[in-house]
Amino acid sequence: MSYYRGSESKREQFRRYLEKAGVLDTLTNVLVALYEETEKPNNALDFLKHHLGVAGVETADAETLSLGVSELQQKCDLLMEENKELRKRLLQYEPTPEDGAAE
């Protein structure tokens, strides 16, 4: 019986935490908006994400970041090739250890 009371206390603490953070109000408002929709959406989870501001921002940011990553990867590859070419050219003009010791 004490286990039941302990978990109930944790549940109550968690409920108070959600209330204090405004989570319950936000979820209630979104669920009420879904309830009041005349034409229910095919995907209720997408509706919730959209009204919580999660879906659109995430996709746009992810797409922008993905483009940025691919551009930076191409630039990195070009710079690595240029670096290899410059090292190769530099080796042509550097004296070998034997040449340096003869001088």
Secondary structure, DSSP 8 states (H G I E B T S, - for coil): -HHHHHHHHHHHHHHHHHHHHTHHHHHHHHHHHHHH-SS--S-HHHHHHHHHT-HHHHHHHHHHHHHHHHHHHHHHHHHHHHHHHHHHHHHHHS--HHHHHH-
